[in-house]
Amino acid sequence: MKKRLDLRVDFAFKSLFGTHGNESILAAFLNAALRFPNEKKIYKVQLLDPHFNKENQEDKRSILDVHAQLEDGSRVNIEIQLNNKHDMEKRTLYYWSKMYSSQMKEGMDYGELCKTITINIVNFRYLSHIHDYHSTFQLYEREQKLLLTDMLEIHFMELPKLLIKWRNKEVDPREDQLVRWLLLLEASEDEEITQVLEEIAMQEDQVLKKAMDEWERVSQDPEVILAYEARRKALLDEKSALKRAEKKGIIKVALGMVQKGIDEETIIELTGLTKEEIQELRQQ
């Protein structure tokens, strides 16, 4: 199996889906993700500047992975996250609000603002109370479930949940195009997925074939590989830092439980720490 870039790394994802010349690939993914009826099918997308205006310190870190505009003016942002920073709902609302408000120009009427969509592809289980891998959120009245407006739409696509369904043969990329595109993100580490997608690409899906050919091409580009490896290392460092912070928080909680005299078995069950780690805390 040829070594290809891991498309779950945001730099590699953007190289395939957010690069000028690959708009047809992005359009195909969005048609699958947003499940528009045939009469509203996306044929053209325009890639937009991924940077927000630097109005404050937070904005300096606000660079969208893929920022695009559809033919009807709708704005779409696709974000891919390898690590769970435990702030996804606030992050996605912030990005959504920046995209929505950035449309407003001097002299514009509010009625001219267009629908704004955020798609979050995450490589971890995020919505534990929802079984499906694809969830869509909008603004509804709490009791009667009436839609206030369709201007806001936020999607979460959880890759671990999809992989479980794939292994259990509950989804079929030959029948579901969104499954097809999301499995492509996992294909760098799964030869079976790659073979299935290559068959589909050769037999029926020309855009998928274009995507796989382009993926192969960028995976051999020395400049792309250099930038990709730097970004991948940064994400691994970030993951390690998050784990250290999480472990530190768990140890702090466990120490409090030790000081309150809670039995060892309960502490192990609730924190996941080992017996040796708890004994060390007792000596502090």
ChimeraX commands (.cxc) that place a marker at each C-alpha (Angstrom):
marker #1 position 0.00,0.00,0.00 radius 0.5
marker #1 position 1.45,3.39,-1.03 radius 0.5
marker #1 position 2.10,5.90,1.74 radius 0.5
marker #1 position -0.42,8.72,1.50 radius 0.5
marker #1 position -1.04,11.79,3.62 radius 0.5
marker #1 position -3.43,11.31,6.53 radius 0.5
marker #1 position -6.44,13.38,5.44 radius 0.5
marker #1 position -7.53,13.73,9.08 radius 0.5
marker #1 position -4.64,16.17,9.50 radius 0.5
marker #1 position -6.13,19.57,8.72 radius 0.5
marker #1 position -3.28,20.58,6.40 radius 0.5
marker #1 position -3.76,17.47,4.24 radius 0.5
marker #1 position -7.55,17.86,4.28 radius 0.5
marker #1 position -7.25,21.43,3.07 radius 0.5
marker #1 position -4.75,20.39,0.38 radius 0.5
marker #1 position -7.42,18.16,-1.12 radius 0.5
marker #1 position -10.74,19.87,-0.36 radius 0.5
marker #1 position -9.76,23.52,0.05 radius 0.5
marker #1 position -7.37,24.18,-2.82 radius 0.5
marker #1 position -8.21,26.11,-6.00 radius 0.5
marker #1 position -8.67,23.64,-8.83 radius 0.5
marker #1 position -10.35,21.09,-6.55 radius 0.5
marker #1 position -13.70,22.87,-6.26 radius 0.5
marker #1 position -15.53,19.94,-7.89 radius 0.5
marker #1 position -14.22,17.67,-5.12 radius 0.5
marker #1 position -15.48,20.07,-2.46 radius 0.5
marker #1 position -18.86,20.39,-4.20 radius 0.5
marker #1 position -19.27,16.60,-4.28 radius 0.5
marker #1 position -18.48,16.35,-0.58 radius 0.5
marker #1 position -20.94,19.13,0.27 radius 0.5
marker #1 position -23.70,17.56,-1.82 radius 0.5
marker #1 position -23.20,14.36,0.16 radius 0.5
marker #1 position -22.89,16.09,3.54 radius 0.5
marker #1 position -25.81,18.52,3.21 radius 0.5
marker #1 position -28.02,16.06,1.32 radius 0.5
marker #1 position -29.57,18.70,-0.90 radius 0.5
marker #1 position -32.37,17.48,-3.22 radius 0.5
marker #1 position -31.49,17.21,-6.91 radius 0.5
marker #1 position -33.05,20.58,-7.75 radius 0.5
marker #1 position -30.73,22.27,-5.20 radius 0.5
marker #1 position -27.62,20.26,-6.00 radius 0.5
marker #1 position -24.36,22.21,-5.75 radius 0.5
marker #1 position -22.50,22.57,-9.03 radius 0.5
marker #1 position -20.13,25.42,-8.22 radius 0.5
marker #1 position -18.41,26.57,-5.06 radius 0.5
marker #1 position -16.14,29.53,-4.53 radius 0.5
marker #1 position -13.28,29.22,-2.07 radius 0.5
marker #1 position -13.04,32.22,0.26 radius 0.5
marker #1 position -10.25,33.68,2.39 radius 0.5
marker #1 position -9.94,31.40,5.46 radius 0.5
marker #1 position -8.70,34.27,7.66 radius 0.5
marker #1 position -10.98,36.46,9.76 radius 0.5
marker #1 position -10.33,40.16,10.28 radius 0.5
marker #1 position -7.85,40.56,13.14 radius 0.5
marker #1 position -10.14,42.55,15.45 radius 0.5
marker #1 position -8.87,41.06,18.71 radius 0.5
marker #1 position -6.39,38.56,20.13 radius 0.5
marker #1 position -8.80,35.61,19.64 radius 0.5
marker #1 position -9.20,36.43,15.94 radius 0.5
marker #1 position -5.46,35.97,15.37 radius 0.5
marker #1 position -6.00,32.23,15.88 radius 0.5
marker #1 position -9.16,32.12,13.75 radius 0.5
marker #1 position -8.15,30.50,10.49 radius 0.5
marker #1 position -10.78,28.29,8.93 radius 0.5
marker #1 position -9.79,24.97,7.37 radius 0.5
marker #1 position -12.10,25.33,4.36 radius 0.5
marker #1 position -14.24,28.43,3.82 radius 0.5
marker #1 position -16.51,28.48,0.78 radius 0.5
marker #1 position -19.55,30.17,-0.74 radius 0.5
marker #1 position -22.30,28.31,-2.60 radius 0.5
marker #1 position -24.17,29.51,-5.66 radius 0.5
marker #1 position -27.07,30.85,-3.57 radius 0.5
marker #1 position -24.69,32.86,-1.38 radius 0.5
marker #1 position -24.65,30.43,1.54 radius 0.5
marker #1 position -21.39,30.31,3.47 radius 0.5
marker #1 position -19.83,27.01,4.54 radius 0.5
marker #1 position -16.94,26.27,6.85 radius 0.5
marker #1 position -15.49,22.77,7.23 radius 0.5
marker #1 position -13.28,22.14,10.26 radius 0.5
marker #1 position -11.46,18.88,10.96 radius 0.5
marker #1 position -10.27,18.14,14.49 radius 0.5
marker #1 position -7.91,15.34,15.51 radius 0.5
marker #1 position -7.85,16.24,19.21 radius 0.5
marker #1 position -10.69,16.87,21.63 radius 0.5
marker #1 position -10.06,20.27,23.21 radius 0.5
marker #1 position -13.37,20.07,25.11 radius 0.5
marker #1 position -14.57,23.39,23.68 radius 0.5
marker #1 position -16.12,22.29,20.40 radius 0.5
marker #1 position -19.57,23.80,20.93 radius 0.5
marker #1 position -18.16,27.23,21.83 radius 0.5
marker #1 position -15.55,27.09,19.07 radius 0.5
marker #1 position -18.06,26.19,16.37 radius 0.5
marker #1 position -20.53,28.87,17.51 radius 0.5
marker #1 position -17.75,31.44,17.46 radius 0.5
marker #1 position -16.70,30.52,13.94 radius 0.5
marker #1 position -20.31,30.43,12.80 radius 0.5
marker #1 position -20.97,33.91,14.21 radius 0.5
marker #1 position -17.86,35.34,12.58 radius 0.5
marker #1 position -18.83,33.92,9.19 radius 0.5
marker #1 position -22.41,35.14,9.50 radius 0.5
marker #1 position -21.53,38.66,10.64 radius 0.5
marker #1 position -18.69,39.05,8.13 radius 0.5
marker #1 position -21.28,39.14,5.34 radius 0.5
marker #1 position -22.67,42.46,6.59 radius 0.5
marker #1 position -21.37,45.43,4.64 radius 0.5
marker #1 position -22.20,49.11,4.99 radius 0.5
marker #1 position -25.68,49.83,3.64 radius 0.5
marker #1 position -26.77,46.19,3.62 radius 0.5
marker #1 position -30.17,45.09,4.88 radius 0.5
marker #1 position -30.39,42.20,7.35 radius 0.5
marker #1 position -32.58,40.40,4.83 radius 0.5
marker #1 position -29.56,40.07,2.54 radius 0.5
marker #1 position -27.65,37.88,5.00 radius 0.5
marker #1 position -27.30,34.32,3.73 radius 0.5
marker #1 position -27.42,30.93,5.39 radius 0.5
marker #1 position -24.25,29.97,7.21 radius 0.5
marker #1 position -23.22,26.33,7.73 radius 0.5
marker #1 position -20.45,24.87,9.85 radius 0.5
marker #1 position -19.34,21.25,9.39 radius 0.5
marker #1 position -17.16,19.75,12.12 radius 0.5
marker #1 position -15.41,16.48,11.27 radius 0.5
marker #1 position -13.95,15.06,14.49 radius 0.5
marker #1 position -11.66,12.10,15.06 radius 0.5
marker #1 position -13.09,11.38,18.52 radius 0.5
marker #1 position -16.46,10.57,20.09 radius 0.5
marker #1 position -18.08,13.89,20.88 radius 0.5
marker #1 position -21.85,13.47,21.26 radius 0.5
marker #1 position -22.00,10.46,23.58 radius 0.5
marker #1 position -25.81,10.56,23.84 radius 0.5
marker #1 position -26.27,10.33,20.05 radius 0.5
marker #1 position -25.71,6.99,18.31 radius 0.5
marker #1 position -25.42,8.23,14.73 radius 0.5
marker #1 position -22.15,9.52,13.31 radius 0.5
marker #1 position -23.76,12.55,11.59 radius 0.5
marker #1 position -25.74,15.07,13.64 radius 0.5
marker #1 position -27.27,18.35,12.46 radius 0.5
marker #1 position -28.27,21.23,14.75 radius 0.5
marker #1 position -30.50,24.23,14.02 radius 0.5
marker #1 position -32.51,26.80,16.02 radius 0.5
marker #1 position -35.78,25.34,17.29 radius 0.5
marker #1 position -38.49,26.39,19.76 radius 0.5
marker #1 position -38.00,24.11,22.76 radius 0.5
marker #1 position -41.56,22.86,23.32 radius 0.5
marker #1 position -43.12,22.77,19.85 radius 0.5
marker #1 position -39.90,22.01,17.94 radius 0.5
marker #1 position -40.63,24.78,15.43 radius 0.5
marker #1 position -37.71,25.99,13.32 radius 0.5
marker #1 position -37.00,29.67,14.00 radius 0.5
marker #1 position -34.76,30.13,10.96 radius 0.5
marker #1 position -32.65,28.01,8.63 radius 0.5
marker #1 position -29.85,30.60,8.66 radius 0.5
marker #1 position -27.91,28.55,11.24 radius 0.5
marker #1 position -26.86,24.96,10.58 radius 0.5
marker #1 position -24.12,23.12,12.46 radius 0.5
marker #1 position -23.03,19.58,11.61 radius 0.5
marker #1 position -20.92,17.12,13.59 radius 0.5
marker #1 position -19.45,14.08,11.83 radius 0.5
marker #1 position -17.75,11.66,14.23 radius 0.5
marker #1 position -15.30,9.36,12.45 radius 0.5
marker #1 position -14.97,6.75,15.26 radius 0.5
marker #1 position -18.73,6.13,15.18 radius 0.5
marker #1 position -18.65,5.74,11.40 radius 0.5
marker #1 position -15.79,3.23,11.59 radius 0.5
marker #1 position -17.75,1.09,14.04 radius 0.5
marker #1 position -20.71,1.07,11.65 radius 0.5
marker #1 position -18.38,0.24,8.75 radius 0.5
marker #1 position -16.85,-2.71,10.58 radius 0.5
marker #1 position -20.32,-3.93,11.57 radius 0.5
marker #1 position -21.45,-3.61,7.92 radius 0.5
marker #1 position -24.15,-1.12,8.92 radius 0.5
marker #1 position -23.07,1.40,6.26 radius 0.5
marker #1 position -22.12,0.93,2.62 radius 0.5
marker #1 position -20.02,3.47,0.70 radius 0.5
marker #1 position -21.50,2.15,-2.55 radius 0.5
marker #1 position -24.95,3.31,-1.45 radius 0.5
marker #1 position -24.17,6.39,0.66 radius 0.5
marker #1 position -21.93,9.10,-0.77 radius 0.5
marker #1 position -21.27,10.75,2.59 radius 0.5
marker #1 position -20.00,7.44,3.95 radius 0.5
marker #1 position -17.81,7.27,0.86 radius 0.5
marker #1 position -16.19,10.66,1.45 radius 0.5
marker #1 position -15.74,10.26,5.20 radius 0.5
marker #1 position -14.17,6.83,4.79 radius 0.5
marker #1 position -11.69,8.45,2.41 radius 0.5
marker #1 position -10.35,10.33,5.43 radius 0.5
marker #1 position -9.59,7.00,7.11 radius 0.5
marker #1 position -8.17,5.30,4.01 radius 0.5
marker #1 position -4.50,6.16,4.63 radius 0.5
marker #1 position -4.42,3.61,7.45 radius 0.5
marker #1 position -6.88,1.02,6.11 radius 0.5
marker #1 position -6.07,-0.94,2.96 radius 0.5
marker #1 position -9.54,-2.52,2.81 radius 0.5
marker #1 position -11.22,0.89,2.75 radius 0.5
marker #1 position -8.79,2.08,0.09 radius 0.5
marker #1 position -9.54,-0.91,-2.14 radius 0.5
marker #1 position -13.30,-0.47,-1.82 radius 0.5
marker #1 position -13.08,3.24,-2.62 radius 0.5
marker #1 position -10.78,2.60,-5.60 radius 0.5
marker #1 position -13.35,0.16,-7.00 radius 0.5
marker #1 position -16.14,2.71,-6.59 radius 0.5
marker #1 position -13.99,5.41,-8.16 radius 0.5
marker #1 position -13.20,3.28,-11.20 radius 0.5
marker #1 position -16.73,1.96,-11.69 radius 0.5
marker #1 position -19.04,4.87,-11.01 radius 0.5
marker #1 position -17.68,7.98,-9.28 radius 0.5
marker #1 position -15.46,10.17,-11.45 radius 0.5
marker #1 position -15.16,12.91,-8.83 radius 0.5
marker #1 position -14.00,10.40,-6.24 radius 0.5
marker #1 position -11.45,9.17,-8.77 radius 0.5
marker #1 position -10.24,12.73,-9.26 radius 0.5
marker #1 position -9.97,13.12,-5.49 radius 0.5
marker #1 position -7.97,9.90,-5.10 radius 0.5
marker #1 position -5.67,10.85,-7.97 radius 0.5
marker #1 position -5.10,14.28,-6.45 radius 0.5
marker #1 position -4.54,12.73,-3.03 radius 0.5
marker #1 position -1.90,10.47,-4.59 radius 0.5
marker #1 position -0.26,13.45,-6.31 radius 0.5
marker #1 position -0.01,15.72,-3.24 radius 0.5
marker #1 position 1.23,12.78,-1.17 radius 0.5
marker #1 position 4.33,12.64,-3.42 radius 0.5
marker #1 position 4.99,16.41,-3.47 radius 0.5
marker #1 position 8.15,17.12,-1.39 radius 0.5
marker #1 position 7.03,20.65,-0.41 radius 0.5
marker #1 position 3.59,19.41,0.67 radius 0.5
marker #1 position 5.14,16.54,2.63 radius 0.5
marker #1 position 7.47,18.93,4.48 radius 0.5
marker #1 position 4.62,21.21,5.54 radius 0.5
marker #1 position 2.40,18.23,6.35 radius 0.5
marker #1 position 4.99,16.62,8.65 radius 0.5
marker #1 position 5.49,19.90,10.51 radius 0.5
marker #1 position 1.74,20.23,11.06 radius 0.5
marker #1 position 1.38,16.57,12.07 radius 0.5
marker #1 position 4.14,16.98,14.66 radius 0.5
marker #1 position 2.41,20.07,16.05 radius 0.5
marker #1 position -0.85,18.14,16.41 radius 0.5
marker #1 position 0.93,15.26,18.15 radius 0.5
marker #1 position 2.55,17.73,20.56 radius 0.5
marker #1 position -0.86,19.29,21.16 radius 0.5
marker #1 position -2.36,15.87,21.88 radius 0.5
marker #1 position 0.40,15.10,24.39 radius 0.5
marker #1 position -0.15,18.46,26.12 radius 0.5
marker #1 position -3.89,17.81,26.35 radius 0.5
marker #1 position -3.28,14.37,27.84 radius 0.5
marker #1 position -0.88,15.81,30.42 radius 0.5
marker #1 position -3.40,18.47,31.39 radius 0.5
marker #1 position -6.16,15.88,31.65 radius 0.5
marker #1 position -4.00,13.57,33.78 radius 0.5
marker #1 position -3.09,16.47,36.04 radius 0.5
marker #1 position -6.77,17.24,36.57 radius 0.5
marker #1 position -7.56,13.59,37.34 radius 0.5
marker #1 position -4.72,13.40,39.88 radius 0.5
marker #1 position -6.00,16.56,41.59 radius 0.5
marker #1 position -9.47,15.03,41.91 radius 0.5
marker #1 position -8.04,11.73,43.15 radius 0.5
marker #1 position -5.93,13.53,45.75 radius 0.5
marker #1 position -9.05,15.22,47.08 radius 0.5
marker #1 position -10.79,11.85,47.30 radius 0.5
marker #1 position -7.81,10.37,49.18 radius 0.5
marker #1 position -7.88,13.25,51.63 radius 0.5
marker #1 position -11.58,12.66,52.26 radius 0.5
marker #1 position -10.89,9.02,53.08 radius 0.5
marker #1 position -12.65,7.47,50.09 radius 0.5
marker #1 position -11.70,3.81,49.64 radius 0.5
marker #1 position -9.08,2.83,47.07 radius 0.5
marker #1 position -11.39,0.68,44.90 radius 0.5
marker #1 position -13.83,3.57,44.43 radius 0.5
marker #1 position -11.04,5.98,43.49 radius 0.5
marker #1 position -9.68,3.50,40.93 radius 0.5
marker #1 position -13.15,3.02,39.44 radius 0.5
marker #1 position -13.92,6.74,39.20 radius 0.5
marker #1 position -10.53,8.06,38.04 radius 0.5
marker #1 position -8.94,5.20,36.12 radius 0.5
marker #1 position -5.71,5.60,38.07 radius 0.5
marker #1 position -3.66,2.56,39.05 radius 0.5
marker #1 position -3.31,1.22,42.58 radius 0.5
marker #1 position 0.33,2.33,42.59 radius 0.5
marker #1 position -0.57,5.90,41.57 radius 0.5
marker #1 position -3.14,6.15,44.37 radius 0.5
marker #1 position -0.63,4.81,46.89 radius 0.5
marker #1 position 1.79,7.54,45.80 radius 0.5
marker #1 position -0.93,10.14,46.42 radius 0.5
marker #1 position -1.47,8.77,49.93 radius 0.5
marker #1 position 2.20,9.46,50.70 radius 0.5
marker #1 position 1.95,13.13,49.73 radius 0.5
marker link #1:1,2 radius 0.2
marker link #1:2,3 radius 0.2
marker link #1:3,4 radius 0.2
marker link #1:4,5 radius 0.2
marker link #1:5,6 radius 0.2
marker link #1:6,7 radius 0.2
marker link #1:7,8 radius 0.2
marker link #1:8,9 radius 0.2
marker link #1:9,10 radius 0.2
marker link #1:10,11 radius 0.2
marker link #1:11,12 radius 0.2
marker link #1:12,13 radius 0.2
marker link #1:13,14 radius 0.2
marker link #1:14,15 radius 0.2
marker link #1:15,16 radius 0.2
marker link #1:16,17 radius 0.2
marker link #1:17,18 radius 0.2
marker link #1:18,19 radius 0.2
marker link #1:19,20 radius 0.2
marker link #1:20,21 radius 0.2
marker link #1:21,22 radius 0.2
marker link #1:22,23 radius 0.2
marker link #1:23,24 radius 0.2
marker link #1:24,25 radius 0.2
marker link #1:25,26 radius 0.2
marker link #1:26,27 radius 0.2
marker link #1:27,28 radius 0.2
marker link #1:28,29 radius 0.2
marker link #1:29,30 radius 0.2
marker link #1:30,31 radius 0.2
marker link #1:31,32 radius 0.2
marker link #1:32,33 radius 0.2
marker link #1:33,34 radius 0.2
marker link #1:34,35 radius 0.2
marker link #1:35,36 radius 0.2
marker link #1:36,37 radius 0.2
marker link #1:37,38 radius 0.2
marker link #1:38,39 radius 0.2
marker link #1:39,40 radius 0.2
marker link #1:40,41 radius 0.2
marker link #1:41,42 radius 0.2
marker link #1:42,43 radius 0.2
marker link #1:43,44 radius 0.2
marker link #1:44,45 radius 0.2
marker link #1:45,46 radius 0.2
marker link #1:46,47 radius 0.2
marker link #1:47,48 radius 0.2
marker link #1:48,49 radius 0.2
marker link #1:49,50 radius 0.2
marker link #1:50,51 radius 0.2
marker link #1:51,52 radius 0.2
marker link #1:52,53 radius 0.2
marker link #1:53,54 radius 0.2
marker link #1:54,55 radius 0.2
marker link #1:55,56 radius 0.2
marker link #1:56,57 radius 0.2
marker link #1:57,58 radius 0.2
marker link #1:58,59 radius 0.2
marker link #1:59,60 radius 0.2
marker link #1:60,61 radius 0.2
marker link #1:61,62 radius 0.2
marker link #1:62,63 radius 0.2
marker link #1:63,64 radius 0.2
marker link #1:64,65 radius 0.2
marker link #1:65,66 radius 0.2
marker link #1:66,67 radius 0.2
marker link #1:67,68 radius 0.2
marker link #1:68,69 radius 0.2
marker link #1:69,70 radius 0.2
marker link #1:70,71 radius 0.2
marker link #1:71,72 radius 0.2
marker link #1:72,73 radius 0.2
marker link #1:73,74 radius 0.2
marker link #1:74,75 radius 0.2
marker link #1:75,76 radius 0.2
marker link #1:76,77 radius 0.2
marker link #1:77,78 radius 0.2
marker link #1:78,79 radius 0.2
marker link #1:79,80 radius 0.2
marker link #1:80,81 radius 0.2
marker link #1:81,82 radius 0.2
marker link #1:82,83 radius 0.2
marker link #1:83,84 radius 0.2
marker link #1:84,85 radius 0.2
marker link #1:85,86 radius 0.2
marker link #1:86,87 radius 0.2
marker link #1:87,88 radius 0.2
marker link #1:88,89 radius 0.2
marker link #1:89,90 radius 0.2
marker link #1:90,91 radius 0.2
marker link #1:91,92 radius 0.2
marker link #1:92,93 radius 0.2
marker link #1:93,94 radius 0.2
marker link #1:94,95 radius 0.2
marker link #1:95,96 radius 0.2
marker link #1:96,97 radius 0.2
marker link #1:97,98 radius 0.2
marker link #1:98,99 radius 0.2
marker link #1:99,100 radius 0.2
marker link #1:100,101 radius 0.2
marker link #1:101,102 radius 0.2
marker link #1:102,103 radius 0.2
marker link #1:103,104 radius 0.2
marker link #1:104,105 radius 0.2
marker link #1:105,106 radius 0.2
marker link #1:106,107 radius 0.2
marker link #1:107,108 radius 0.2
marker link #1:108,109 radius 0.2
marker link #1:109,110 radius 0.2
marker link #1:110,111 radius 0.2
marker link #1:111,112 radius 0.2
marker link #1:112,113 radius 0.2
marker link #1:113,114 radius 0.2
marker link #1:114,115 radius 0.2
marker link #1:115,116 radius 0.2
marker link #1:116,117 radius 0.2
marker link #1:117,118 radius 0.2
marker link #1:118,119 radius 0.2
marker link #1:119,120 radius 0.2
marker link #1:120,121 radius 0.2
marker link #1:121,122 radius 0.2
marker link #1:122,123 radius 0.2
marker link #1:123,124 radius 0.2
marker link #1:124,125 radius 0.2
marker link #1:125,126 radius 0.2
marker link #1:126,127 radius 0.2
marker link #1:127,128 radius 0.2
marker link #1:128,129 radius 0.2
marker link #1:129,130 radius 0.2
marker link #1:130,131 radius 0.2
marker link #1:131,132 radius 0.2
marker link #1:132,133 radius 0.2
marker link #1:133,134 radius 0.2
marker link #1:134,135 radius 0.2
marker link #1:135,136 radius 0.2
marker link #1:136,137 radius 0.2
marker link #1:137,138 radius 0.2
marker link #1:138,139 radius 0.2
marker link #1:139,140 radius 0.2
marker link #1:140,141 radius 0.2
marker link #1:141,142 radius 0.2
marker link #1:142,143 radius 0.2
marker link #1:143,144 radius 0.2
marker link #1:144,145 radius 0.2
marker link #1:145,146 radius 0.2
marker link #1:146,147 radius 0.2
marker link #1:147,148 radius 0.2
marker link #1:148,149 radius 0.2
marker link #1:149,150 radius 0.2
marker link #1:150,151 radius 0.2
marker link #1:151,152 radius 0.2
marker link #1:152,153 radius 0.2
marker link #1:153,154 radius 0.2
marker link #1:154,155 radius 0.2
marker link #1:155,156 radius 0.2
marker link #1:156,157 radius 0.2
marker link #1:157,158 radius 0.2
marker link #1:158,159 radius 0.2
marker link #1:159,160 radius 0.2
marker link #1:160,161 radius 0.2
marker link #1:161,162 radius 0.2
marker link #1:162,163 radius 0.2
marker link #1:163,164 radius 0.2
marker link #1:164,165 radius 0.2
marker link #1:165,166 radius 0.2
marker link #1:166,167 radius 0.2
marker link #1:167,168 radius 0.2
marker link #1:168,169 radius 0.2
marker link #1:169,170 radius 0.2
marker link #1:170,171 radius 0.2
marker link #1:171,172 radius 0.2
marker link #1:172,173 radius 0.2
marker link #1:173,174 radius 0.2
marker link #1:174,175 radius 0.2
marker link #1:175,176 radius 0.2
marker link #1:176,177 radius 0.2
marker link #1:177,178 radius 0.2
marker link #1:178,179 radius 0.2
marker link #1:179,180 radius 0.2
marker link #1:180,181 radius 0.2
marker link #1:181,182 radius 0.2
marker link #1:182,183 radius 0.2
marker link #1:183,184 radius 0.2
marker link #1:184,185 radius 0.2
marker link #1:185,186 radius 0.2
marker link #1:186,187 radius 0.2
marker link #1:187,188 radius 0.2
marker link #1:188,189 radius 0.2
marker link #1:189,190 radius 0.2
marker link #1:190,191 radius 0.2
marker link #1:191,192 radius 0.2
marker link #1:192,193 radius 0.2
marker link #1:193,194 radius 0.2
marker link #1:194,195 radius 0.2
marker link #1:195,196 radius 0.2
marker link #1:196,197 radius 0.2
marker link #1:197,198 radius 0.2
marker link #1:198,199 radius 0.2
marker link #1:199,200 radius 0.2
marker link #1:200,201 radius 0.2
marker link #1:201,202 radius 0.2
marker link #1:202,203 radius 0.2
marker link #1:203,204 radius 0.2
marker link #1:204,205 radius 0.2
marker link #1:205,206 radius 0.2
marker link #1:206,207 radius 0.2
marker link #1:207,208 radius 0.2
marker link #1:208,209 radius 0.2
marker link #1:209,210 radius 0.2
marker link #1:210,211 radius 0.2
marker link #1:211,212 radius 0.2
marker link #1:212,213 radius 0.2
marker link #1:213,214 radius 0.2
marker link #1:214,215 radius 0.2
marker link #1:215,216 radius 0.2
marker link #1:216,217 radius 0.2
marker link #1:217,218 radius 0.2
marker link #1:218,219 radius 0.2
marker link #1:219,220 radius 0.2
marker link #1:220,221 radius 0.2
marker link #1:221,222 radius 0.2
marker link #1:222,223 radius 0.2
marker link #1:223,224 radius 0.2
marker link #1:224,225 radius 0.2
marker link #1:225,226 radius 0.2
marker link #1:226,227 radius 0.2
marker link #1:227,228 radius 0.2
marker link #1:228,229 radius 0.2
marker link #1:229,230 radius 0.2
marker link #1:230,231 radius 0.2
marker link #1:231,232 radius 0.2
marker link #1:232,233 radius 0.2
marker link #1:233,234 radius 0.2
marker link #1:234,235 radius 0.2
marker link #1:235,236 radius 0.2
marker link #1:236,237 radius 0.2
marker link #1:237,238 radius 0.2
marker link #1:238,239 radius 0.2
marker link #1:239,240 radius 0.2
marker link #1:240,241 radius 0.2
marker link #1:241,242 radius 0.2
marker link #1:242,243 radius 0.2
marker link #1:243,244 radius 0.2
marker link #1:244,245 radius 0.2
marker link #1:245,246 radius 0.2
marker link #1:246,247 radius 0.2
marker link #1:247,248 radius 0.2
marker link #1:248,249 radius 0.2
marker link #1:249,250 radius 0.2
marker link #1:250,251 radius 0.2
marker link #1:251,252 radius 0.2
marker link #1:252,253 radius 0.2
marker link #1:253,254 radius 0.2
marker link #1:254,255 radius 0.2
marker link #1:255,256 radius 0.2
marker link #1:256,257 radius 0.2
marker link #1:257,258 radius 0.2
marker link #1:258,259 radius 0.2
marker link #1:259,260 radius 0.2
marker link #1:260,261 radius 0.2
marker link #1:261,262 radius 0.2
marker link #1:262,263 radius 0.2
marker link #1:263,264 radius 0.2
marker link #1:264,265 radius 0.2
marker link #1:265,266 radius 0.2
marker link #1:266,267 radius 0.2
marker link #1:267,268 radius 0.2
marker link #1:268,269 radius 0.2
marker link #1:269,270 radius 0.2
marker link #1:270,271 radius 0.2
marker link #1:271,272 radius 0.2
marker link #1:272,273 radius 0.2
marker link #1:273,274 radius 0.2
marker link #1:274,275 radius 0.2
marker link #1:275,276 radius 0.2
marker link #1:276,277 radius 0.2
marker link #1:277,278 radius 0.2
marker link #1:278,279 radius 0.2
marker link #1:279,280 radius 0.2
marker link #1:280,281 radius 0.2
marker link #1:281,282 radius 0.2
marker link #1:282,283 radius 0.2
marker link #1:283,284 radius 0.2
view
